[in-house]
Amino acid sequence: MTATHNTTTLPFTGKTAFVTGGSRGIGAAIVRRLARQGAHVVFTYQNSGSDAEALAASVRAAGGQAHAVKADAADAQALSAAVAEAARVTGKLDILVNNAGIFLPGAIDDFSLADFDKTLAVNVRAVFVAIKAAVPLMPSGGRIINIGSTNAHRMPFAGAAAYAMSKSALSGLVQGLSRDLGPRGITINNVEPGPVATDMNPPTGDFADLMHGLMALPRHGTGEEIAGMVAYLASEEAAFVTGAGLKIDGGFAA
């Protein structure tokens, strides 16, 4: 007998979620998790169109609802339009996950202002743009979740100052916006991963061993583990959690 979902029991049935940078890695795990729990998920991609379409197709094949929209997170107009498109699915937007991010390393002597500006454009400005576009579409009970980084609290390597600064900025943004959005019944929080196994950060090699040596749990996390934290914050169980940064880093910053 083939198991089928009883959609009346899924926590996000009838809800629309929008995930930036959802075609690969942590973003794809979040898309799959929210869709599996009943949400209609709209997610953006920039260059990996084939990955995005394959992900959407796999979600639909499993009985979920998802579709991909091409939008550069650094393009405010395109990102705002993508948020509006997501809301057209149900006339509202219940869950916003700001996952898109970039890591451009470089020592202060060599780090260009162009890379500095690009880091801020994607990791900070795009988050603000998406939130600004989403809030008018959100009912009471809305959820905003940003994917930050444990590097906002601990950066033990040289060459990542701009990245660490960009993720630290999200802490202030979330704390401040929690005051703006609380009266509307909307929560906003950061999820702050440590090393997570992705194509760009494989859990093998000398650099991985170095990171593991700094951790209480000496291993990479998984995209599914990060997605689990996101799903919790998006749920009714987290209705009293706002303005917070939740580290999920294996003790990297402990």
TITORDO-91952 format. One record per residue: x, y, z of N, C-alpha, C, O in turn; residue number from 1. Coordinates in steps of 0.001 Angstrom, whole numbers, m for minus. Atoms other than C-alpha are relative to their C-alpha. Example, Ala and Ser with C-alpha at 12.3 -4.5 7.8 and 13.67 -1.06 7.14 Angstrom:
2
(vexlo (890; m1190; 0); (12300; m4500; 7800); (900; 1200; 0); (1936; 1181; 665); 1)
(vexlo (m820; m1190; m60); (13670; m1060; 7140); (m770; 1090; 730); (m261; 2198; 899); 2)
***
This chain:
254
(vexlo (850; m1190; 0); (0; 0; 0); (887; 1243; 0); (1855; 1312; 758); 1)
(vexlo (m776; m1233; 79); (1344; 3449; m917); (m524; 1006; 1003); (m1724; 1276; 1051); 2)
(vexlo (400; m988; m999); (1327; 6005; 1897); (m369; 1305; m689); (303; 1715; m1636); 3)
(vexlo (407; m1288; 533); (m484; 9242; 1128); (m118; 1003; 1130); (m404; 635; 2269); 4)
(vexlo (118; m1036; m1003); (m499; 12547; 2948); (m1458; 361; 233); (m2218; 530; m720); 5)
(vexlo (1288; m582; m359); (m3629; 13605; 4780); (236; 1482; 202); (724; 1904; 1250); 6)
(vexlo (m387; m1397; m15); (m3358; 17288; 3974); (m634; 768; 1152); (m128; 1825; 1530); 7)
(vexlo (627; m734; m1098); (m5703; 18292; 6786); (870; m34; 1245); (659; 763; 2159); 8)
(vexlo (m832; 109; m1194); (m3031; 17250; 9284); (1352; 689; m166); (2124; 765; 790); 9)
(vexlo (m1295; m615; 232); (m88; 19053; 7696); (m3; 1441; 525); (m954; 2186; 288); 10)
(vexlo (37; m1292; m708); (930; 22174; 9637); (m61; 1223; m901); (m553; 2270; m482); 11)
(vexlo (m35; m1184; 869); (1394; 24468; 6634); (m1007; m73; m1144); (m873; 646; m2133); 12)
(vexlo (1042; 80; 1013); (m1658; 23452; 4606); (m689; 1356; m153); (m1067; 1985; 835); 13)
(vexlo (643; m1276; 263); (m3147; 26521; 2947); (912; 1194; 127); (473; 2326; m77); 14)
(vexlo (m950; m1095; m167); (m15; 28590; 3576); (933; 97; m1213); (1267; m904; m1848); 15)
(vexlo (m957; m248; 1071); (2278; 30155; 997); (1331; 418; 604); (1386; 1276; 1485); 16)
(vexlo (m1353; m323; m468); (6029; 30281; 1587); (832; 494; m1170); (683; 22; m2297); 17)
(vexlo (m920; m530; 1001); (8650; 32250; m310); (1415; m153; 524); (1735; 323; 1613); 18)
(vexlo (m1371; 297; m413); (12291; 31131; m152); (948; 575; m1046); (852; 236; m2225); 19)
(vexlo (m978; m510; 950); (15136; 33088; m1722); (1182; m959; m82); (1576; m1565; 915); 20)
(vexlo (m1147; 885; 191); (18025; 31116; m3196); (m335; m1439; 337); (402; m2099; 1070); 21)
(vexlo (507; 1306; m419); (16076; 27886; m2971); (354; m1173; m870); (m139; m2275; m629); 22)
(vexlo (m208; 1086; 965); (17475; 25815; m5814); (1009; m1043; 436); (984; m2169; m62); 23)
(vexlo (m1072; 928; m379); (20452; 24197; m4070); (253; 78; 1499); (m223; 987; 2180); 24)
(vexlo (m522; m39; m1360); (21982; 23345; m711); (m1061; 167; 1069); (m2103; m487; 1039); 25)
(vexlo (916; m225; m1112); (20286; 24630; 2423); (m1359; 468; m513); (m2398; 37; m15); 26)
(vexlo (1266; m501; 530); (17673; 26483; 383); (m882; m1099; m542); (m2087; m1102; m294); 27)
(vexlo (784; 1104; 550); (16586; 23341; m1448); (m565; m878; 1109); (m1698; m1347; 1011); 28)
(vexlo (500; 789; m1131); (16298; 21451; 1841); (m1184; 699; 670); (m2130; 41; 1103); 29)
(vexlo (1108; m757; m584); (14059; 24229; 3181); (m1236; m95; m880); (m2344; m288; m380); 30)
(vexlo (1131; 131; 935); (11878; 24139; 61); (m670; m1353; 165); (m1893; m1436; 271); 31)
(vexlo (569; 1349; m123); (11436; 20377; 370); (m732; m170; 1327); (m1815; m754; 1366); 32)
(vexlo (613; 178; m1323); (10670; 20532; 4104); (m1329; 746; 102); (m2318; 180; 568); 33)
(vexlo (1239; m773; m102); (8064; 23296; 3884); (m1088; m588; m902); (m2258; m648; m523); 34)
(vexlo (978; 610; 908); (6401; 21666; 880); (m517; m1315; 560); (m1709; m1606; 463); 35)
(vexlo (410; 1277; m578); (6352; 18286; 2597); (m1005; 196; 1136); (m1835; m674; 1399); 36)
(vexlo (914; m282; m1092); (4521; 19917; 5494); (m1205; 827; m442); (m1922; 1387; 387); 37)
(vexlo (1255; m518; 509); (1844; 21334; 3219); (23; 1371; m625); (m980; 1785; m1205); 38)
(vexlo (m42; m1349; 556); (3026; 24792; 2130); (103; m33; m1521); (692; m946; m2099); 39)
(vexlo (m290; m261; 1415); (2838; 26027; m1435); (1242; 879; m16); (1201; 2016; 454); 40)
(vexlo (m1293; m677; m98); (6466; 27076; m1881); (385; 599; m1351); (431; m93; m2368); 41)
(vexlo (m582; m694; 1137); (7704; 29650; m4352); (1436; 337; 387); (1676; 885; 1463); 42)
(vexlo (m1398; m257; m341); (11484; 29923; m4486); (732; 608; m1181); (382; 383; m2340); 43)
(vexlo (m766; m663; 1048); (14018; 31979; m6390); (1300; m738; m285); (1820; m1498; 531); 44)
(vexlo (m1330; 447; 390); (17138; 31060; m8261); (583; 1090; m880); (m148; 1919; m1422); 45)
(vexlo (m636; m993; 853); (19678; 33139; m10135); (565; m624; m1268); (220; m210; m2375); 46)
(vexlo (m661; 599; 1155); (21771; 30922; m12401); (m344; m1471; m216); (m307; m1960; m1345); 47)
(vexlo (173; 1459; 87); (20921; 27288; m11625); (m1431; m366; m368); (m2157; m974; 419); 48)
(vexlo (1371; 252; 446); (17730; 27052; m13649); (m355; m1469; m72); (m1463; m1859; 298); 49)
(vexlo (300; 1427; 113); (18017; 23323; m14313); (m189; m627; 1378); (m1070; m1467; 1563); 50)
(vexlo (161; 494; m1365); (18498; 22609; m10597); (m1345; 430; 578); (m2027; m347; 1247); 51)
(vexlo (1254; m529; m535); (15528; 24823; m9754); (m1197; m757; m556); (m2099; m1135; 191); 52)
(vexlo (1138; 697; 606); (13183; 23151; m12213); (m48; m1461; 445); (m1128; m2020; 635); 53)
(vexlo (m29; 1384; m481); (14334; 19690; m11122); (m531; m90; 1425); (m1248; m1033; 1764); 54)
(vexlo (496; m9; m1376); (13652; 20578; m7490); (m1515; 173; 23); (m2212; m563; 721); 55)
(vexlo (1449; m221; 34); (10177; 21936; m8257); (m727; m1249; m496); (m1773; m1621; 36); 56)
(vexlo (625; 1212; 535); (9385; 18835; m10309); (0; m1125; 1027); (m976; m1868; 1132); 57)
(vexlo (m74; 1071; m998); (10550; 16506; m7525); (m994; 245; 1136); (m1578; m698; 1668); 58)
(vexlo (981; m322; m1038); (8386; 18341; m4983); (m1405; m355; m481); (m2192; m949; 256); 59)
(vexlo (1333; 303; 539); (5345; 18051; m7238); (m209; m1504; m151); (m1309; m2011; 73); 60)
(vexlo (118; 1455; 147); (6074; 14387; m7915); (m276; m678; 1331); (m883; m1748; 1373); 61)
(vexlo (233; 547; m1338); (6007; 13780; m4160); (m1339; 451; 585); (m1665; 128; 1727); 62)
(vexlo (1317; m429; m462); (2578; 15410; m3906); (m38; 1395; 581); (m1072; 1834; 1084); 63)
(vexlo (m47; m1359; m536); (3736; 18885; m2856); (m226; 1039; m1073); (m494; 717; m2230); 64)
(vexlo (208; m1116; 914); (3417; 22298; m4436); (1207; 934; 62); (1555; 1448; 1125); 65)
(vexlo (m1159; m890; 45); (6412; 24332; m5567); (191; 487; m1416); (m65; m245; m2373); 66)
(vexlo (m475; m458; 1301); (7526; 26513; m8420); (1094; 1023; 182); (1182; 1713; 1198); 67)
(vexlo (m1215; m804; m48); (10672; 28413; m9220); (m178; 1290; m789); (m864; 1321; m1810); 68)
(vexlo (23; m1304; 650); (11099; 32069; m10169); (1434; 506; m99); (2161; 505; 894); 69)
(vexlo (m1351; m539; 155); (14294; 33543; m11603); (37; 1429; 520); (m729; 2277; 63); 70)
(vexlo (m147; m1355; m547); (15356; 36596; m9592); (1340; 112; 701); (1679; m717; 1546); 71)
(vexlo (m1261; m296; m658); (18710; 38018; m8579); (m313; 708; 1313); (m983; 1740; 1316); 72)
(vexlo (292; m595; m1305); (18583; 38778; m4853); (507; 1426; 102); (m48; 2225; 855); 73)
(vexlo (m557; m1346; m52); (20696; 41885; m5447); (m791; 1002; m828); (m515; 2200; m777); 74)
(vexlo (844; m856; 834); (18077; 43266; m7875); (m1297; 257; 754); (m2179; m601; 788); 75)
(vexlo (1148; m289; m866); (15515; 44978; m5657); (m1319; m110; m748); (m2296; m628; m206); 76)
(vexlo (1249; 42; 763); (12906; 45302; m8395); (m413; m1428; m314); (m1582; m1788; m173); 77)
(vexlo (302; 1395; 326); (13163; 41657; m9465); (m407; m779; 1237); (m1319; m1605; 1183); 78)
(vexlo (323; 710; m1228); (13107; 40426; m5877); (m1384; 381; 505); (m2150; m490; 918); 79)
(vexlo (1321; m435; m439); (10071; 42522; m4959); (m1093; m586; m885); (m2153; m974; m393); 80)
(vexlo (971; 588; 922); (8264; 41282; m8074); (m195; m1486; 283); (m1309; m2000; 177); 81)
(vexlo (108; 1426; m310); (9040; 37681; m7121); (m814; m224; 1267); (m1598; m1169; 1341); 82)
(vexlo (809; 90; m1222); (7599; 38233; m3631); (m1472; 175; m345); (m2316; m585; 129); 83)
(vexlo (1387; m243; 391); (4427; 39648; m5190); (m575; m1189; m763); (m1740; m1540; m582); 84)
(vexlo (463; 1164; 750); (4203; 36676; m7553); (m326; m1158; 935); (m1304; m1877; 729); 85)
(vexlo (266; 1071; m970); (4434; 34274; m4623); (m1348; 220; 680); (m2107; m726; 889); 86)
(vexlo (1252; m288; m702); (1545; 36025; m2899); (m1217; m213; m881); (m2310; m455; m370); 87)
(vexlo (1144; 198; 894); (m650; 35698; m5984); (m534; m1425; 54); (m1665; m1677; m362); 88)
(vexlo (448; 1393; m85); (m838; 31952; m5342); (m1247; m113; 866); (m2213; m779; 493); 89)
(vexlo (1135; 94; m928); (m3195; 32400; m2390); (m552; 1363; 399); (m1495; 1448; 1186); 90)
(vexlo (422; m1338; m373); (m3584; 36167; m2158); (685; 518; 1251); (386; 1616; 1720); 91)
(vexlo (m716; m423; m1202); (m1262; 36318; 835); (1341; m710; 36); (1604; m1610; m762); 92)
(vexlo (m1286; 653; m213); (2210; 35369; 2020); (149; m265; 1490); (125; 661; 2300); 93)
(vexlo (m40; 392; m1414); (2552; 33454; 5275); (1402; m158; 551); (1648; 134; 1721); 94)
(vexlo (m1351; 330; m453); (6233; 32501; 5440); (1006; 565; m990); (931; 286; m2187); 95)
(vexlo (m1106; m501; 807); (9280; 34357; 4139); (1296; m545; 571); (1578; m377; 1758); 96)
(vexlo (m1314; 494; m408); (12682; 32662; 4268); (1054; 672; m866); (1148; 404; m2064); 97)
(vexlo (m1097; m668; 705); (15617; 34868; 3304); (1248; m870; 108); (2009; m780; 1071); 98)
(vexlo (m1105; 959; m23); (18156; 32207; 2436); (1153; 404; m910); (2298; 43; m636); 99)
(vexlo (m1057; m341; 960); (20099; 33683; m496); (1138; 728; 696); (913; 1635; 1497); 100)
(vexlo (m1169; m635; m606); (23614; 34643; 495); (1244; m338; m795); (1276; m1313; m1546); 101)
(vexlo (m1277; 241; 672); (27160; 34884; m795); (1136; 132; 1002); (1025; 828; 2010); 102)
(vexlo (m1216; m87; m803); (30607; 34415; 704); (1148; 345; m929); (1579; m480; m1735); 103)
(vexlo (m1118; m463; 805); (33365; 36449; m912); (1176; 252; 938); (1224; 1296; 1588); 104)
(vexlo (m1116; m166; m932); (36605; 35937; 1044); (1067; 928; m551); (1173; 1130; m1760); 105)
(vexlo (m1123; m822; 422); (39582; 38246; 978); (561; 797; 1155); (m186; 1301; 1994); 106)
(vexlo (m657; m796; m1027); (42116; 39955; 3206); (m265; 1477; m246); (m550; 1880; m1374); 107)
(vexlo (323; m1421; 92); (41620; 43652; 3907); (844; 715; m1053); (367; 1657; m1686); 108)
(vexlo (m871; m656; 980); (44578; 44591; 1677); (m476; m208; m1432); (m227; 616; m2312); 109)
(vexlo (381; 366; 1362); (43027; 42894; m1335); (m1501; 83; m256); (m1934; 13; m1407); 110)
(vexlo (1452; 76; 153); (39283; 43049; m699); (m521; 1267; m676); (m321; 2371; m170); 111)
(vexlo (443; m1153; 776); (37660; 45308; m3281); (m1306; 570; 544); (m2096; m132; 1175); 112)
(vexlo (1272; m618; m387); (34878; 47773; m2606); (m1160; m611; m774); (m2284; m658; m275); 113)
(vexlo (1058; 651; 774); (32928; 46043; m5370); (m472; m1271; 699); (m1673; m1531; 769); 114)
(vexlo (383; 1212; m730); (33016; 42762; m3419); (m668; 347; 1329); (m1579; m354; 1769); 115)
(vexlo (641; m469; m1233); (32152; 44645; m226); (m1453; 373; m280); (m2360; m44; 439); 116)
(vexlo (1355; m431; 340); (29135; 46237; m1893); (m885; m1181; m397); (m2066; m1217; m53); 117)
(vexlo (785; 1173; 409); (28035; 42921; m3420); (m387; m839; 1211); (m1501; m1359; 1279); 118)
(vexlo (294; 735; m1229); (28276; 41213; m19); (m1173; 637; 738); (m2082; m64; 1181); 119)
(vexlo (1094; m688; m683); (26026; 43846; 1533); (m1294; m69; m809); (m2377; m206; m241); 120)
(vexlo (1186; m3; 847); (23659; 43875; m1447); (m791; m1307; 130); (m2020; m1294; 190); 121)
(vexlo (674; 1303; m58); (22909; 40150; m1217); (m315; m408; 1435); (m1421; m869; 1717); 122)
(vexlo (152; 540; m1354); (23399; 39367; 2479); (m806; 898; 933); (m1333; 424; 1939); 123)
(vexlo (713; m928; m894); (21777; 42483; 3987); (m1119; 738; m733); (m2284; 646; m348); 124)
(vexlo (1009; m813; 686); (20005; 44768; 1510); (m1131; m842; m549); (m2296; m461; m429); 125)
(vexlo (1040; 863; 572); (18152; 41920; m214); (m961; m507; 1079); (m2157; m657; 829); 126)
(vexlo (859; 441; m1104); (16855; 40713; 3154); (m1003; 1101; 342); (m2191; 833; 522); 127)
(vexlo (883; m1123; m303); (15452; 44167; 3887); (m1020; 207; m1120); (m2195; 458; m850); 128)
(vexlo (896; m170; 1149); (13977; 44442; 372); (m1120; m1038; 23); (m2290; m705; m159); 129)
(vexlo (1004; 1063; m14); (12224; 41079; 633); (m988; 187; 1144); (m2190; m13; 973); 130)
(vexlo (887; m225; m1144); (10858; 41873; 4084); (m956; 1145; m287); (m2153; 1045; m21); 131)
(vexlo (828; m1166; 301); (9604; 45268; 2954); (m1101; m344; m997); (m2221; 156; m891); 132)
(vexlo (1001; 416; 983); (7827; 43646; m1); (m1011; m979; 592); (m2179; m985; 201); 133)
(vexlo (849; 1065; m522); (6421; 40772; 2062); (m974; 456; 1081); (m2106; m25; 1139); 134)
(vexlo (799; m355; m1174); (5077; 42501; 5169); (m1426; 446; m344); (m2359; 29; 344); 135)
(vexlo (1377; m396; 306); (2060; 44175; 3485); (m896; m1156; m441); (m2121; m1041; m432); 136)
(vexlo (742; 1162; 485); (1042; 40748; 2175); (m231; m1040; 1090); (m904; m2044; 855); 137)
(vexlo (24; 990; m1065); (1342; 38950; 5523); (m1150; 237; 971); (m1347; 1355; 1448); 138)
(vexlo (1019; m100; m1037); (m1582; 38237; 7819); (628; m156; 1383); (1809; m480; 1502); 139)
(vexlo (m458; 322; m1349); (m1283; 37990; 11583); (363; m1481; 44); (m346; m2318; m516); 140)
(vexlo (m507; 1371; 20); (680; 34825; 12267); (1079; m212; m1034); (1603; m1318; m1168); 141)
(vexlo (m1059; 107; 993); (3164; 35567; 9495); (1345; m277; 645); (1573; 47; 1811); 142)
(vexlo (m1325; 386; m485); (6714; 34302; 9850); (1077; 473; m967); (992; 233; m2171); 143)
(vexlo (m1167; m388; 788); (9968; 35834; 8629); (1218; m648; 637); (1466; m501; 1834); 144)
(vexlo (m1161; 749; m490); (13101; 33719; 8936); (1178; 287; m919); (1120; 45; m2125); 145)
(vexlo (m1213; m284; 764); (16549; 34805; 7837); (1062; m1054; 297); (1229; m1474; 1442); 146)
(vexlo (m1115; 921; m202); (19432; 32411; 7311); (1264; 833; 191); (1854; 1339; m764); 147)
(vexlo (m1213; m737; m342); (22300; 34105; 9098); (1190; m935; 21); (1349; m1772; m868); 148)
(vexlo (m1180; 855; m128); (25507; 32459; 10263); (539; 76; 1410); (466; 1117; 2064); 149)
(vexlo (m703; m19; m1277); (27288; 31447; 13410); (1203; 938; m38); (1699; 1356; 1009); 150)
(vexlo (m1131; m932; 122); (30098; 33650; 12033); (m358; 1410; 433); (530; 2253; 561); 151)
(vexlo (381; m1270; m607); (28090; 36608; 13300); (517; 87; 1428); (659; 1181; 1974); 152)
(vexlo (m439; 58; m1395); (29328; 35485; 16729); (1457; m426; 140); (2132; m54; 1100); 153)
(vexlo (m1383; 471; m74); (32645; 33807; 15979); (553; m163; m1405); (5; m903; m2222); 154)
(vexlo (m677; 130; 1286); (34977; 34221; 13018); (1475; m293; 267); (2280; 631; 382); 155)
(vexlo (m1359; 360; m402); (38168; 32281; 13787); (1004; m35; m1143); (2155; m425; m943); 156)
(vexlo (m900; 39; 1146); (39649; 32612; 10289); (185; 1399; m563); (m708; 2242; m474); 157)
(vexlo (m250; m1271; 686); (41248; 35516; 8464); (m705; 6; m1348); (m999; m1045; m1919); 158)
(vexlo (518; m145; 1358); (39761; 36866; 5263); (m1504; m35; m138); (m2006; m132; m1258); 159)
(vexlo (1450; 90; 90); (36065; 36816; 6129); (m703; 1109; 787); (m1834; 938; 1243); 160)
(vexlo (556; m1087; m811); (35478; 40129; 7875); (m1289; 551; m577); (m2246; 782; 161); 161)
(vexlo (1206; m576; 611); (32943; 41471; 5375); (m1177; m957; 128); (m2303; m534; 389); 162)
(vexlo (1072; 990; m145); (30957; 38232; 5463); (m527; m12; 1431); (m1738; 17; 1649); 163)
(vexlo (417; 18; m1400); (30919; 38159; 9268); (m799; 1251; 343); (m1798; 1175; 1057); 164)
(vexlo (716; m1251; m241); (29841; 41813; 9347); (m1408; m56; m582); (m2368; 386; 48); 165)
(vexlo (1314; 54; 647); (27004; 41155; 6911); (m968; m868; 785); (m2152; m546; 876); 166)
(vexlo (871; 870; m779); (25652; 38327; 9040); (m293; 597; 1379); (m1366; 374; 1938); 167)
(vexlo (252; m701; m1255); (26058; 40379; 12217); (m1096; 1044; m177); (m1894; 1276; 732); 168)
(vexlo (1009; m1030; 256); (23919; 43081; 10614); (m1415; m556; 127); (m2332; 167; 515); 169)
(vexlo (1334; 598; m82); (20989; 40663; 10503); (m495; m76; 1441); (m1701; m51; 1688); 170)
(vexlo (419; 43; m1404); (20996; 40452; 14291); (m690; 1305; 389); (m1759; 1287; 1000); 171)
(vexlo (612; m1280; m300); (20304; 44166; 14629); (m1301; 202; m753); (m2263; 744; m210); 172)
(vexlo (1214; m137; 802); (17760; 44068; 11821); (m1166; m763; 622); (m2280; m248; 717); 173)
(vexlo (1050; 837; m576); (15814; 41245; 13436); (m474; 546; 1346); (m1673; 562; 1628); 174)
(vexlo (402; m548; m1299); (15863; 42776; 16892); (m854; 1248; m188); (m1870; 1422; 486); 175)
(vexlo (771; m1211; 238); (14653; 46097; 15552); (m1355; m280; m619); (m2365; 267; m175); 176)
(vexlo (1260; 268; 677); (12003; 44700; 13233); (m978; m798; 854); (m2187; m741; 631); 177)
(vexlo (932; 717; m881); (10609; 42443; 15940); (m930; 985; 702); (m2085; 662; 979); 178)
(vexlo (819; m1037; m641); (9367; 45679; 17575); (m1017; 578; m977); (m2148; 878; m597); 179)
(vexlo (923; m517; 1011); (7830; 46929; 14331); (m1113; m996; m315); (m2269; m617; m505); 180)
(vexlo (923; 1013; 513); (6162; 43641; 13451); (m807; m704; 1076); (m1843; m1303; 783); 181)
(vexlo (727; 661; m1078); (5091; 42341; 16851); (m1455; 410; 94); (m2312; m464; 220); 182)
(vexlo (1404; m400; m86); (1902; 44456; 16975); (m865; m542; m1142); (m2090; m578; m1025); 183)
(vexlo (738; 577; 1133); (919; 42921; 13614); (m139; m1519; 122); (m785; m2158; m709); 184)
(vexlo (59; 1443; m169); (1324; 39394; 14930); (964; m755; m885); (785; m1950; m1124); 185)
(vexlo (m1000; 618; 874); (4324; 38714; 12673); (1288; m186; 787); (1752; 748; 1442); 186)
(vexlo (m1272; 246; m668); (7462; 37103; 14074); (1139; 54; m1008); (945; m183; m2201); 187)
(vexlo (m1186; m56; 849); (10979; 37528; 12716); (1194; m498; 802); (1425; m54; 1927); 188)
(vexlo (m1131; 622; m687); (14054; 35490; 13624); (1105; m344; m985); (883; m429; m2192); 189)
(vexlo (m1134; 502; 772); (17492; 34449; 12411); (280; m1446; 369); (232; m1814; 1543); 190)
(vexlo (m590; 1322; m196); (18653; 30870; 11986); (1473; 131; m373); (1798; 634; m1449); 191)
(vexlo (m1424; m259; 175); (22439; 30812; 12318); (791; m1303; m85); (1279; m1800; 930); 192)
(vexlo (m713; 1266; 151); (24071; 27687; 10872); (1499; 144; 187); (2080; 1209; m25); 193)
(vexlo (m1441; 161; 83); (27619; 26557; 11383); (330; m701; m1304); (m430; m581; m2265); 194)
(vexlo (m351; 716; 1220); (29415; 24407; 8789); (m1087; m1008; m386); (m1480; m1846; 426); 195)
(vexlo (1060; 863; 506); (26796; 22620; 6675); (478; m641; m1294); (1064; 27; m2146); 196)
(vexlo (m446; 746; 1174); (27470; 19956; 4063); (m778; 429; m1237); (m1977; 169; m1347); 197)
(vexlo (554; m370; 1296); (26823; 21411; 603); (1070; m237; m1049); (2196; m612; m725); 198)
(vexlo (m986; 160; 1067); (28522; 21235; m2781); (1186; 937; 206); (2322; 585; m109); 199)
(vexlo (m1078; m976; m182); (30520; 24333; m1867); (729; m151; 1330); (1766; 476; 1547); 200)
(vexlo (m626; 190; m1319); (31345; 23175; 1657); (m53; m1472; 384); (m765; m1839; 1319); 201)
(vexlo (60; 1442; m255); (31970; 19417; 1592); (580; m363; 1365); (1502; 297; 1845); 202)
(vexlo (m431; 372; m1358); (32448; 17647; 4932); (1271; m830; 22); (1459; m1660; 911); 203)
(vexlo (m1278; 720; 61); (35870; 16320; 3918); (1106; 990; m300); (847; 2118; m722); 204)
(vexlo (m1142; m844; 343); (39347; 17731; 3493); (583; 706; 1210); (21; 678; 2305); 205)
(vexlo (m744; m621; m1095); (41826; 19696; 5569); (m770; 1143; 644); (m752; 1285; 1866); 206)
(vexlo (721; m1132; m561); (39661; 22787; 5974); (m1163; m476; 860); (m1465; 114; 1898); 207)
(vexlo (1099; 561; m786); (36739; 20657; 7169); (527; m499; 1341); (m106; m284; 2375); 208)
(vexlo (m578; 493; m1252); (38982; 19010; 9754); (311; 1153; 954); (123; 1037; 2165); 209)
(vexlo (m301; m1169; m821); (40066; 22429; 10975); (m1271; 545; 652); (m1273; 878; 1837); 210)
(vexlo (1281; m472; m549); (36440; 23534; 11401); (m512; m953; 1071); (m982; m522; 2124); 211)
(vexlo (496; 982; m965); (35526; 20302; 13163); (761; 94; 1323); (202; m172; 2387); 212)
(vexlo (m786; m137; m1216); (38341; 20911; 15628); (m446; 1149; 885); (m72; 1212; 2056); 213)
(vexlo (522; m1135; m763); (36580; 24102; 16728); (m1389; m264; 576); (m1946; 582; 1275); 214)
(vexlo (1402; 254; m312); (33235; 22417; 17325); (m159; m969; 1164); (707; m1806; 1418); 215)
(vexlo (326; 969; m1049); (31622; 20609; 20241); (m470; m1314; m610); (m200; m2387; m71); 216)
(vexlo (398; 1175; 774); (30049; 18208; 17726); (829; 31; m1273); (515; 799; m2182); 217)
(vexlo (m976; m146; 1085); (32903; 17574; 15272); (m474; m587; m1326); (41; m1606; m1786); 218)
(vexlo (503; 427; 1299); (30954; 17206; 12051); (m727; 1168; m661); (m1102; 2136; 0); 219)
(vexlo (860; m938; 702); (29176; 19208; 9386); (m1461; m297; 341); (m1833; m1442; 599); 220)
(vexlo (1440; 195; m64); (25468; 19753; 9787); (m540; m360; m1375); (205; m404; m2355); 221)
(vexlo (649; 316; 1274); (22990; 18821; 7075); (m1040; 1067; m316); (m1551; 1750; 571); 222)
(vexlo (1045; m930; 399); (20610; 20939; 5080); (m1322; m324; 652); (m2095; 575; 986); 223)
(vexlo (1259; 421; m621); (17763; 18910; 6538); (m77; 460; 1457); (m1155; 793; 1948); 224)
(vexlo (6; m472; m1387); (18818; 19859; 10068); (m305; 1494; 71); (m1029; 1940; 961); 225)
(vexlo (302; m1436; 37); (18759; 23557; 9168); (m1467; 200; m357); (m2145; 1045; 229); 226)
(vexlo (1400; m113; 404); (15406; 23093; 7448); (m940; m328; 1153); (m2028; 239; 1248); 227)
(vexlo (822; 333; m1162); (14056; 21524; 10633); (m167; 1186; 934); (m1251; 1412; 1472); 228)
(vexlo (78; m1204; m827); (14896; 24679; 12589); (m906; 1043; m654); (m1693; 1704; 24); 229)
(vexlo (853; m941; 730); (13253; 26804; 9892); (m1466; m401; 137); (m2325; 446; 380); 230)
(vexlo (1380; 473; m104); (10126; 24651; 9977); (m563; 252; 1391); (m1738; 590; 1532); 231)
(vexlo (455; m303; m1357); (9931; 25046; 13747); (m382; 1472; 119); (m1460; 1793; 619); 232)
(vexlo (276; m1430; m120); (10146; 28843; 13533); (m1205; 416; m836); (m1879; 1392; m510); 233)
(vexlo (1162; m301; 840); (7509; 28830; 10791); (m1303; m540; 582); (m2385; m198; 105); 234)
(vexlo (1168; 701; m520); (5135; 26757; 12911); (m700; 775; 1101); (m188; 1772; 1610); 235)
(vexlo (747; m591; m1111); (2507; 27643; 15478); (730; m189; 1324); (561; 609; 2245); 236)
(vexlo (m738; 257; m1234); (4782; 26152; 18136); (957; 1129; 344); (1318; 1303; 1509); 237)
(vexlo (m969; m1073; m216); (7124; 29125; 17694); (m660; 1378; 56); (m5; 2389; m198); 238)
(vexlo (736; m1265; 18); (4458; 31813; 18058); (542; 1016; 993); (294; 2212; 839); 239)
(vexlo (m522; m904; m1035); (6253; 33289; 21096); (1489; 277; m178); (2132; 839; 708); 240)
(vexlo (m1422; m204; 287); (9707; 33374; 19481); (135; 1109; m1036); (m313; 950; m2171); 241)
(vexlo (m255; m1069; 962); (10699; 36659; 17854); (1180; 838; 453); (1472; 927; 1645); 242)
(vexlo (m1181; m811; m295); (13732; 38918; 17643); (1199; m817; 413); (2121; m284; 1030); 243)
(vexlo (m1016; 911; m521); (15961; 35911; 18257); (959; m464; m1104); (629; m448; m2289); 244)
(vexlo (m957; 668; 870); (19064; 34368; 16710); (238; m1391; 542); (771; m1538; 1642); 245)
(vexlo (m107; 1375; m460); (19031; 30585; 16974); (1170; m664; m700); (1108; m966; m1892); 246)
(vexlo (m1181; 663; 560); (22458; 29033; 16473); (m287; m1499; m160); (m837; m2146; 731); 247)
(vexlo (67; 1437; 256); (22492; 25576; 14904); (1337; m353; m658); (1440; m518; m1873); 248)
(vexlo (m1379; m17; 498); (26236; 25131; 14615); (892; m1065; 612); (2114; m988; 483); 249)
(vexlo (m828; 1045; m584); (27375; 22029; 16474); (943; 492; 1076); (1950; m150; 1375); 250)
(vexlo (m863; m561; m1032); (28848; 24229; 19167); (1174; 794; m521); (2121; 1050; 223); 251)
(vexlo (m1091; m768; 604); (31077; 26190; 16777); (278; 1289; 778); (1433; 1672; 967); 252)
(vexlo (m157; m1277; m716); (30441; 29418; 18720); (m98; m166; 1519); (m189; 824; 2245); 253)
(vexlo (146; 227; m1445); (30214; 27788; 22160); (1250; 445; 748); (1311; 331; 1972); 254)
***
